[in-house]
Amino acid sequence: MRTRGPAAFTLIELLVVVAIISILASIAVPNFIEALTRARVSRAKNDMRTIANAWESYRVDWNCYPLDGDNDPTAGPWWQIGLIQVTTPVAYITSLPHDPFFTWAKSGAADVWVSPTYEVASAVLTMSPNAPAPYGAPDNGFDCYCVFSIGPNAKEEFTNNDHWPAASNCNFIPYDPTNGTVSVGDIVRLGGSYRVGPWKINGVDWRQWKLPFD
């Protein structure tokens, strides 16, 4: 009498299992990516709040804000530019957080630098004649600032941020999750006297915008 071997899956059964796994993966992976992006946005906002606290603490001591936290390596090592002022000699912040959306972007044959840390643009909107001149800042000091992250699309869209808030050559696209979790725009946090003056966003007076960072 011939004995039967162990039962095995048929090809149809295997195809059905593979199809089910594929369907479940197609549902789970986008949700995971969505949740990961939201978590990174939350982290960026918390980091920027920490940087803003350091900027405000510096102002208490110096009566104005630090220089730009500009991390462009063509201007020199980032630790020799703006953000160093809140780490030494007084540690207003113990370490500089890195932007979770940091990346290197390609533009033709050249690498485009996107800062590994958040950037800060300091500006003068109101005159402060009694403010000291910290580390080479103008005599009237800085009285407002803008901290920004490159956002989920990993592309800096705060053009000419060193000239913020000059209306003629500075624009930025604020990140708005209602346009999609991964969408254009930088995550922006403004501080100081930024509500003063006629500066613009993309050519439109800032008062006409419903700013997502308010």
C-alpha positions in Angstrom: 0.0 0.0 0.0 1.4 3.4 -1.0 1.6 6.0 1.8 0.8 9.7 1.2 3.5 12.4 1.8 2.9 15.5 3.9 0.4 17.9 2.5 1.8 20.9 0.6 0.5 24.2 -0.6 -0.7 24.5 -4.1 0.5 27.2 -6.4 -2.9 28.9 -6.2 -2.8 29.0 -2.4 0.7 30.5 -2.5 -0.4 33.2 -5.0 -3.4 34.0 -2.8 -1.1 34.4 0.3 1.3 36.6 -1.6 -1.6 38.8 -2.9 -2.9 39.2 0.7 0.5 40.2 2.0 1.0 42.7 -0.8 -2.4 44.3 -0.1 -1.6 44.6 3.6 1.8 46.1 2.8 0.3 48.6 0.4 -2.0 49.8 3.3 0.6 49.6 6.1 3.7 51.2 4.5 2.0 54.6 3.5 0.5 54.8 7.0 3.9 54.2 8.5 5.6 56.8 6.3 2.8 59.3 7.2 3.2 58.7 10.9 7.0 59.0 10.6 6.7 62.3 8.8 4.3 63.7 11.4 6.7 62.6 14.1 9.6 64.4 12.4 7.5 67.6 12.0 6.7 67.5 15.8 10.4 66.9 16.6 11.4 69.9 14.3 8.9 72.2 16.1 10.1 71.1 19.5 13.7 71.7 18.5 12.9 75.1 17.1 11.2 76.0 20.3 14.4 75.0 22.2 16.5 77.2 19.8 14.0 80.1 20.3 14.4 79.8 24.0 18.1 80.0 23.7 17.7 83.1 21.4 15.5 84.7 24.0 17.9 83.9 26.9 20.7 85.5 24.9 18.6 88.6 24.4 18.0 88.9 28.2 21.8 89.2 28.7 22.7 91.3 25.6 19.5 93.2 24.9 19.4 92.0 21.3 19.5 88.7 19.5 22.6 86.9 18.1 23.9 87.0 14.6 22.3 84.7 11.9 22.6 81.0 12.6 23.8 80.6 9.1 25.4 77.3 8.4 26.6 77.8 4.8 30.0 76.2 4.6 31.1 78.5 1.9 31.0 81.3 4.5 33.2 79.3 6.9 32.7 76.5 9.3 29.2 76.6 10.9 30.6 76.5 14.4 32.3 79.9 13.7 29.1 81.6 12.6 25.8 82.5 14.3 24.8 79.5 16.4 28.1 79.5 18.3 26.9 82.5 20.2 24.3 80.5 22.1 26.7 77.6 22.9 29.8 79.4 24.2 31.0 81.1 26.3 27.6 80.9 27.9 25.7 77.7 27.1 22.2 79.0 26.4 21.7 75.6 24.7 23.7 72.5 25.5 23.8 71.1 22.0 22.6 72.1 18.5 19.8 69.8 17.3 19.9 68.5 13.7 17.1 69.0 11.3 15.4 65.6 10.9 14.8 66.4 7.2 18.5 67.1 6.5 19.7 65.9 3.1 22.1 66.6 0.3 20.3 67.7 -2.9 21.7 67.5 -6.4 21.5 70.4 -8.8 23.0 69.4 -12.1 26.6 68.3 -11.5 26.9 70.3 -8.2 25.9 69.3 -4.7 23.6 71.8 -3.0 24.2 72.3 0.7 21.2 71.9 3.0 22.1 72.6 6.6 22.3 69.7 9.0 21.2 72.0 11.8 18.3 74.4 11.8 19.0 77.9 10.5 18.2 81.2 12.1 17.8 84.5 10.3 18.2 87.5 12.6 17.0 90.9 11.5 16.4 94.5 12.6 12.8 95.7 12.4 12.8 98.3 15.1 15.7 100.5 16.1 17.4 99.7 19.5 20.1 102.4 19.8 21.1 101.3 23.3 21.7 97.7 22.3 25.3 96.4 22.3 27.0 95.1 19.2 27.6 91.4 19.9 30.2 89.6 17.9 30.2 92.2 15.1 26.5 92.8 14.9 25.3 96.3 13.8 25.3 98.9 16.5 21.5 98.8 16.8 21.5 95.0 17.3 18.9 92.5 16.2 15.4 92.6 17.5 13.7 89.7 15.7 14.6 86.3 14.2 13.3 83.4 12.2 14.1 79.8 12.9 13.4 77.4 10.0 13.6 73.8 9.0 13.7 72.6 5.4 10.5 70.6 6.0 9.3 67.2 4.8 10.1 67.7 1.1 13.8 68.3 2.2 14.2 71.4 0.1 15.0 74.8 1.4 12.4 77.2 0.2 13.4 80.3 2.2 15.2 82.2 -0.5 17.7 84.9 0.5 17.1 84.2 4.1 20.2 86.3 5.0 18.2 89.3 3.8 15.0 88.6 5.7 12.7 90.5 6.0 13.7 92.7 3.0 10.6 92.7 0.8 12.5 92.8 -2.5 14.7 89.7 -2.3 13.4 87.4 0.4 10.5 84.9 0.1 9.6 81.7 1.8 6.9 79.1 1.5 5.4 78.2 4.9 4.8 74.4 5.4 1.1 73.6 5.7 0.2 70.0 6.4 -3.3 70.5 5.0 -1.5 70.5 1.6 -0.3 67.0 2.4 2.0 65.7 5.1 4.9 65.6 2.6 4.4 68.9 0.8 6.3 72.0 -0.2 7.3 74.6 2.4 9.7 75.2 5.3 8.6 74.9 8.9 9.0 78.4 10.2 9.1 79.9 13.7 9.3 83.7 14.1 10.3 85.5 17.3 10.9 89.0 18.7 9.5 92.1 17.1 8.5 90.3 13.8 5.1 91.9 13.9 6.5 95.3 13.2 7.3 96.6 9.7 6.0 96.1 6.2 8.0 93.0 5.3 6.4 90.5 2.9 6.0 86.9 2.1 6.2 86.1 -1.6 5.5 89.8 -2.4 2.4 89.9 -0.2 2.3 91.9 3.1 2.6 89.5 5.9 -0.5 90.9 7.6 -2.6 89.4 4.7 -1.3 85.9 5.4 -2.8 83.5 7.8 0.6 82.4 9.2 0.7 78.8 10.2 3.4 79.7 12.8 1.2 82.1 14.7 
